[in-house]
Each structure stands twice: as C-alpha cells, then as structure tokens.
C-alpha cells in the first residue's frame, strides 16, 4: 500500500482540532494531504490541495450561465416538502498558512432535483459566512442532472477584502464524471450515505497568506445613520445608499459593517449604482 495512506491528512487533523476546540498538533504540520476519495477505476486519485506555504489553493472553475447576485443570506436551501435527496455539506475555509478563516463569504447555487435552475427567483440559492472557526454548513438536496454536465454545486468564496474564488464541487462515483469536460477530481467532496440522506465534506484553501483579523466582540457603534459615507459599525438595511471612494453603492443585504467588508470588496452586500 502507498505509505501516505497510513497517516491522516493534515486537514483531517485540523478539522478534528477545530471541532474539539484544541490547538493544532505541531507535529502534524509535515504530514501530506490524502485524496478525498478512492479512485473507482483502480488508479491513484489526485491529491487534495494542502494548506501550507507555497501550495496551490482550491482550483477555480467557470461560473457558468446561471449565477444570480443578491441571493438571500441562509444556510438552508430547502423548505418543507422540497423534493429530492437531502444533502448536508460541511467544511472549513483555510488560508495557505493552515489557519481557519472567519467571516468568509460563501455564495452557493445549484440545480433542483430535475436539473433546472431558478432564474426568476432564488430557489436553491443562498449565501452565508464562516464562523470564527472558519466553519460552514449548507443544507440542500442532491442536484439533478442536465445535458452535458455531471452533478455539481456552484460556489463563490471570498475572504474579507480578498479576491473571489469561483468554483464547483463534485460527487464521487458519478458516471458522468468521466465525460464532463469541466469536471476536476481535485474538487470532489467526501460523501457518505446516512439513511435516506447524504452528508458531504469539503475544505476550501484560499490564496490568503494568513488569517484576516476577526473579533468576537461587538463592533463600535457609529453615530452615522445609514446613508452618507460608508462607515464601520453602521447597521445598513436593504436599500441603504452610501458612497465609498467617490462611488455610490446600494445595500443588497442587511448587515453590520465590519473592516474588510467595504462595498467594492463585497458584491453580495453592495451593488454599485
């Protein structure tokens, strides 16, 4: 057997340490990452990106034709009676230095059980932010198939004041993985069946050197009312208008402004205009 398979991956250790609320074991820093899924054809699957200096971040992929801005903020894309196999996706977002990243924006969108995208409303569309541990959870369904593509989830990931990563996540063992020209095995989720539902995990590695500062304390309250010049600590409602750097912006999602969430850097929160 390959010698790597006798060791857990670094990100597995990181995930366990984060979940337990303990410090990362320094001795595990040098252990290589393992593939997320065994190759179904007997070959050696590609290694997942490691989160250490000099390594590649999670690879980008095409946005596709069905992205819509201004998705609602939510962690669940399903409601009572939604058809389809329930799917829960969990994971962490890391920087290149193996540190979890808080306040990272993740904007998900996908097809319904029939392989159709909602282009008039926001079914199976939503954004959320990682918590202080860099963790996220998405509740949805397994997407249906449509011509030319294998099953996949779309996502945009953006650390505060950093570039947007646009990519897609895939399911292991799908027959169309072999014929989809966009499919990338480095973006396979780890998926298991749990009763009639499925659970998946995936950890993103962003091209961010360290951990952007996060705070568990309430940001200082600004005396500035919504409108005028954008300011940290201001509670903005949907429709609020501000200026930043001489440009006007309209608020798309109610929120309390924080450092790194300046309007040009957060398209899920602000639209120029």
Secondary structure as UniProt FT lines:
FT   HELIX           3..6
FT   HELIX           10..20
FT   HELIX           26..28
FT   TURN            29..30
FT   TURN            40..41
FT   TURN            53..54
FT   TURN            80..81
FT   STRAND          86..94
FT   TURN            96..97
FT   STRAND          105..109
FT   TURN            113..114
FT   TURN            123..124
FT   STRAND          125..129
FT   TURN            132..133
FT   STRAND          135..141
FT   TURN            147..148
FT   STRAND          152..158
FT   TURN            160..161
FT   STRAND          165..170
FT   TURN            172..173
FT   HELIX           175..178
FT   TURN            181..182
FT   HELIX           185..187
FT   STRAND          190..194
FT   TURN            195..196
FT   STRAND          197..201
FT   STRAND          204..205
FT   TURN            232..233
FT   STRAND          235..236
FT   TURN            238..239
FT   STRAND          241..244
FT   TURN            245..246
FT   STRAND          247..251
FT   STRAND          255..256
FT   TURN            259..260
FT   HELIX           263..265
FT   TURN            267..269
FT   STRAND          270..272
//
